[in-house]
């Protein structure tokens, strides 16, 4: 599933390339991808343009120019956004291979056609993602369900410690819960816990103040580096500008099960299930 760094990367790229471009036509290939009536969805978007694009948690939030409404996009597990304008190709979301660029494909469920002949494709193999038009009240309802942004000034060590007070269960399950911290997912939780030297199955109430502070620093540091490196991809795809998600080269435990720990060289990276997710850790380094 695309996580905070991947979503932030595509938001940054789209802000540079599609703002204020008039939308000529919207083609909905699979109606369930759009929440609400397809006819209303097209009516609001066609003739409109994107004024600003931001990220909230794993949501992409697009302010429409000629309306008081917003477009919400959630990529869920396998959603992909692919923008093509002549020789410019920008991709974001789930991993994309070169042979998936024959667009539209059977996985293409929505296409936005801009007046300058550029296009924005939405692909989704498992079809769990969605697009939705919301008013200010609907946007507020979505945002109220999301926790603190881990890269915001409010996410300091003191507030992080407060979030953990009275919580039960293991630390990984807590970090994956979007109601507490918005945007974290499996990759960056595993990497943050490894950097902080904390086992994913540690009970929250067993964490010491020093460990909480280390975990707080690890989360912020890992996310910032991941955004700088354009997130993580597990294929050889490069866009027309030669860019790809390069954080894969910095992964310490994720998808390294069975290999020696890169930090201690004594432990072996193991994989277990935590909160229903494949979880990697070093039993020697993480306590």
Backbone torsions as a table, in degrees:
resi	resn	phi	psi	omega
1	UNK	NA	132.5	174.5
2	UNK	-59.0	134.1	-178.6
3	UNK	-113.1	-172.8	-173.9
4	UNK	-48.1	-50.9	-178.0
5	UNK	-62.2	-38.6	180.0
6	UNK	-68.0	-42.5	179.9
7	UNK	-67.1	-42.0	179.2
8	UNK	-63.7	-37.1	179.5
9	UNK	-63.0	-46.2	-179.6
10	UNK	-69.8	-33.7	175.7
11	UNK	-61.7	-45.5	178.8
12	UNK	-60.2	-43.8	-178.0
13	UNK	-67.3	-43.8	-178.3
14	UNK	-67.2	-35.7	177.3
15	UNK	-59.7	-29.4	-178.8
16	UNK	-83.6	-14.4	-168.9
17	UNK	-125.0	-24.8	-172.6
18	UNK	-122.0	1.4	-179.4
19	UNK	-64.9	140.1	174.7
20	UNK	66.4	12.7	174.1
21	UNK	-85.7	126.6	-177.8
22	UNK	-67.8	132.0	179.1
23	UNK	-85.3	118.0	-178.2
24	UNK	-84.3	-41.0	-175.5
25	UNK	-157.2	148.6	175.3
26	UNK	-123.0	124.4	178.8
27	UNK	-109.1	119.3	178.9
28	UNK	-102.2	109.4	-176.9
29	UNK	-88.0	-24.4	179.2
30	UNK	-137.5	110.6	-169.6
31	UNK	-64.1	-29.6	-176.3
32	UNK	-70.6	-14.0	177.2
33	UNK	-68.3	-27.1	-179.8
34	UNK	-99.3	125.0	175.2
35	UNK	-83.3	128.7	-175.9
36	UNK	98.6	-172.6	-177.6
37	UNK	-77.0	130.2	-179.0
38	UNK	-60.4	-38.9	-178.6
39	UNK	-63.5	-42.5	178.6
40	UNK	-66.2	-38.8	179.8
41	UNK	-60.1	-49.0	-179.6
42	UNK	-65.7	-39.8	-177.8
43	UNK	-61.3	-39.5	-179.1
44	UNK	-72.3	-38.0	-174.9
45	UNK	-82.8	-39.8	-175.4
46	UNK	-68.3	126.9	-175.3
47	UNK	89.5	-7.9	-179.5
48	UNK	-95.8	-174.8	175.1
49	UNK	-152.4	169.8	-179.3
50	UNK	-95.5	120.8	-177.9
51	UNK	-86.5	-39.3	-177.4
52	UNK	-158.9	148.5	-179.4
53	UNK	-129.9	127.5	177.8
54	UNK	-131.4	169.4	175.4
55	UNK	-114.6	140.8	170.6
56	UNK	-135.6	110.8	-171.8
57	UNK	61.8	-123.3	177.0
58	UNK	-103.1	8.5	178.3
59	UNK	-86.2	142.6	167.5
60	UNK	-100.5	123.4	-176.8
61	UNK	-116.8	119.2	-176.0
62	UNK	-114.9	119.0	175.4
63	UNK	-80.7	127.2	179.5
64	UNK	-85.4	143.3	-174.2
65	UNK	-71.1	-47.4	-173.5
66	UNK	-106.0	47.6	-179.9
67	UNK	-169.8	158.4	174.6
68	UNK	-91.3	14.3	-175.8
69	UNK	-102.9	166.4	178.6
70	UNK	-125.1	151.7	172.7
71	UNK	-102.8	123.0	176.2
72	UNK	-102.2	134.9	174.3
73	UNK	-128.0	126.7	173.8
74	UNK	-122.1	121.8	-174.6
75	UNK	-79.4	-18.4	-176.4
76	UNK	48.8	-134.3	-170.4
77	UNK	-78.6	-44.1	-170.1
78	UNK	-128.4	17.9	179.9
79	UNK	-68.6	141.7	178.8
80	UNK	-134.6	135.3	171.0
81	UNK	-109.2	128.1	-178.5
82	UNK	-130.4	114.7	179.2
83	UNK	-104.5	128.3	-179.0
84	UNK	-127.1	125.5	175.9
85	UNK	-140.0	95.3	-176.2
86	UNK	57.8	-112.1	-176.4
87	UNK	-94.9	5.9	178.5
88	UNK	-97.9	123.6	177.6
89	UNK	-126.5	121.7	178.6
90	UNK	-122.5	129.0	-179.5
91	UNK	-125.9	154.6	176.7
92	UNK	-161.1	155.4	179.5
93	UNK	106.9	-136.7	-178.7
94	UNK	-65.1	154.2	-178.6
95	UNK	-54.1	138.0	-178.4
96	UNK	-125.0	132.7	178.0
97	UNK	-100.2	158.1	-179.3
98	UNK	-56.1	-36.4	-176.4
99	UNK	-76.9	0.1	176.6
100	UNK	-94.9	4.9	-177.1
101	UNK	-88.6	8.0	172.4
102	UNK	-79.6	87.9	-171.0
103	UNK	-108.3	144.9	-4.7
104	UNK	-73.3	155.6	178.6
105	UNK	-120.0	-177.4	179.1
106	UNK	-68.0	-14.5	177.5
107	UNK	-95.0	0.1	178.9
108	UNK	-83.9	120.4	-174.4
109	UNK	-116.1	-10.3	177.5
110	UNK	-158.0	139.6	179.4
111	UNK	-133.3	130.2	173.5
112	UNK	-105.5	120.7	178.5
113	UNK	-100.6	122.5	177.9
114	UNK	-94.2	160.7	-174.7
115	UNK	-65.1	-24.2	-179.7
116	UNK	-88.5	15.2	178.5
117	UNK	77.0	2.3	172.5
118	UNK	-78.4	160.5	-175.8
119	UNK	-140.5	147.9	174.8
120	UNK	-118.1	115.5	-178.6
121	UNK	-99.9	142.7	171.2
122	UNK	-116.6	114.8	176.8
123	UNK	-107.8	147.5	179.9
124	UNK	-161.0	102.1	-175.6
125	UNK	-61.7	-45.5	-177.4
126	UNK	-91.7	-9.4	173.6
127	UNK	63.8	34.1	178.2
128	UNK	-94.0	-19.8	-178.2
129	UNK	-75.3	172.6	179.4
130	UNK	-157.7	160.3	172.9
131	UNK	-118.3	141.7	-177.6
132	UNK	-151.6	135.9	172.8
133	UNK	-93.1	128.9	179.8
134	UNK	-132.7	153.0	171.7
135	UNK	-88.7	-174.8	-176.2
136	UNK	-61.9	-36.0	178.6
137	UNK	-67.6	-42.8	178.5
138	UNK	-63.9	-38.5	177.8
139	UNK	-64.6	-41.8	179.3
140	UNK	-63.3	-39.3	179.5
141	UNK	-62.6	-40.1	178.0
142	UNK	-66.0	-46.7	-175.9
143	UNK	-67.8	-30.6	-179.6
144	UNK	-67.3	-21.6	180.0
145	UNK	-84.5	-6.7	-177.2
146	UNK	-102.3	145.0	-179.2
147	UNK	-81.2	-162.5	-176.9
148	UNK	-68.1	145.2	175.7
149	UNK	-79.1	124.5	-174.6
150	UNK	-68.9	-13.0	177.2
151	UNK	-108.0	9.3	178.5
152	UNK	-87.3	158.7	177.0
153	UNK	-59.1	-26.9	-179.2
154	UNK	-69.3	-21.8	179.5
155	UNK	-86.4	75.1	175.2
156	UNK	-105.4	172.2	-175.1
157	UNK	-62.0	-35.0	179.9
158	UNK	-65.5	-46.7	179.5
159	UNK	-69.2	-33.4	176.9
160	UNK	-63.9	-42.4	178.3
161	UNK	-63.1	-38.8	178.2
162	UNK	-63.8	-38.5	179.5
163	UNK	-60.2	-32.1	-175.4
164	UNK	-83.3	-16.0	-176.9
165	UNK	-62.6	127.3	176.4
166	UNK	78.3	0.5	-179.6
167	UNK	-84.0	143.3	178.8
168	UNK	-109.1	171.2	178.2
169	UNK	89.3	-172.2	-176.3
170	UNK	-90.5	160.8	-173.3
171	UNK	-69.3	-33.4	-179.2
172	UNK	-66.8	-43.7	178.7
173	UNK	-58.7	-39.7	179.0
174	UNK	-62.9	-47.1	-176.3
175	UNK	-66.2	-27.4	178.9
176	UNK	-79.9	-15.2	-176.6
177	UNK	-76.9	113.2	-175.7
178	UNK	-67.7	-15.2	177.6
179	UNK	-71.9	-20.9	-179.2
180	UNK	-99.8	-52.8	178.7
181	UNK	-132.3	123.9	-172.0
182	UNK	-93.0	127.2	172.4
183	UNK	111.0	-19.0	-179.9
184	UNK	-73.8	144.8	177.3
185	UNK	-140.7	-169.2	-169.8
186	UNK	-60.0	-45.1	-176.4
187	UNK	-61.1	-54.0	-170.3
188	UNK	-79.5	-21.6	172.1
189	UNK	-69.4	-46.4	178.4
190	UNK	-59.7	-44.5	-178.3
191	UNK	-67.1	-37.9	179.8
192	UNK	-68.4	-42.8	179.1
193	UNK	-65.1	-37.0	177.1
194	UNK	-64.2	-46.9	-178.8
195	UNK	-62.2	-34.4	180.0
196	UNK	-82.5	-9.2	179.6
197	UNK	72.5	33.6	-176.4
198	UNK	-119.2	131.5	176.8
199	UNK	-65.9	137.9	179.0
200	UNK	-59.3	-27.6	-177.0
201	UNK	-91.8	4.8	177.7
202	UNK	-59.7	135.2	175.2
203	UNK	-69.0	139.3	-175.8
204	UNK	-58.2	-42.1	-176.0
205	UNK	-74.3	-0.9	177.2
206	UNK	-96.1	-7.0	-177.1
207	UNK	-75.2	133.8	176.7
208	UNK	-86.5	161.6	-177.4
209	UNK	-56.6	-41.2	-179.3
210	UNK	-63.5	-38.6	179.5
211	UNK	-69.0	-39.5	178.0
212	UNK	-61.7	-43.3	178.8
213	UNK	-63.7	-40.7	178.6
214	UNK	-64.6	-40.5	180.0
215	UNK	-66.8	-40.6	177.9
216	UNK	-58.9	-47.0	179.6
217	UNK	-64.5	-38.4	-179.4
218	UNK	-64.8	-44.3	-179.4
219	UNK	-58.9	-51.4	-178.1
220	UNK	-64.0	-42.4	-178.5
221	UNK	-66.2	-45.5	-179.8
222	UNK	-61.8	-44.7	-178.4
223	UNK	-64.5	-42.4	-179.9
224	UNK	-63.3	-42.7	179.2
225	UNK	-66.6	-40.2	-179.0
226	UNK	-63.1	-39.2	177.1
227	UNK	-66.1	-41.4	179.2
228	UNK	-59.6	-35.1	-179.0
229	UNK	-95.6	13.5	174.7
230	UNK	65.3	31.7	174.7
231	UNK	79.0	-163.4	-174.5
232	UNK	-120.8	131.5	170.6
233	UNK	-131.2	150.7	-177.4
234	UNK	-115.7	42.4	176.4
235	UNK	-151.2	-174.0	-175.7
236	UNK	-103.4	16.5	-177.4
237	UNK	-66.4	136.8	171.5
238	UNK	-130.1	141.2	178.4
239	UNK	-81.3	-176.7	-175.4
240	UNK	-65.3	-18.4	178.9
241	UNK	-96.0	7.5	176.2
242	UNK	76.8	18.2	-176.4
243	UNK	-102.5	149.7	175.4
244	UNK	-151.6	167.4	175.8
245	UNK	-71.8	114.5	-172.7
246	UNK	-103.6	1.6	-179.9
247	UNK	-67.4	-18.2	176.8
248	UNK	-55.0	-30.4	-179.5
249	UNK	-74.2	-13.4	-177.3
250	UNK	-107.2	-0.5	-178.7
251	UNK	-63.5	135.1	-178.5
252	UNK	-101.8	-33.1	-179.1
253	UNK	-130.0	-31.4	-174.2
254	UNK	-62.5	125.5	-177.8
255	UNK	59.8	27.3	176.6
256	UNK	-115.3	19.7	-178.1
257	UNK	-57.1	139.6	-179.0
258	UNK	87.7	-7.3	-179.6
259	UNK	-102.6	158.7	179.1
260	UNK	-65.7	145.2	177.8
261	UNK	-63.5	134.8	-178.5
262	UNK	-77.3	-13.5	-178.2
263	UNK	-96.2	-50.1	-173.0
264	UNK	-100.7	-21.4	-178.6
265	UNK	62.1	6.9	178.9
266	UNK	-108.8	-35.1	179.3
267	UNK	-89.8	165.4	175.5
268	UNK	-118.2	137.1	-179.3
269	UNK	-68.7	124.7	-179.5
270	UNK	-109.7	161.8	178.8
271	UNK	-128.4	128.1	175.8
272	UNK	-134.1	176.5	175.4
273	UNK	-101.6	126.6	173.5
274	UNK	-134.6	128.0	-177.8
275	UNK	54.6	33.2	178.2
276	UNK	76.3	7.7	-177.3
277	UNK	-117.4	142.4	173.3
278	UNK	-60.5	127.3	-171.3
279	UNK	-128.5	126.0	-178.2
280	UNK	-108.8	143.9	-179.5
281	UNK	-163.1	162.8	172.7
282	UNK	-106.1	119.0	-176.8
283	UNK	-71.1	-17.7	179.3
284	UNK	-84.9	-44.1	-177.0
285	UNK	-79.2	-38.9	-172.4
286	UNK	-96.7	127.8	-174.8
287	UNK	-113.6	NA	NA
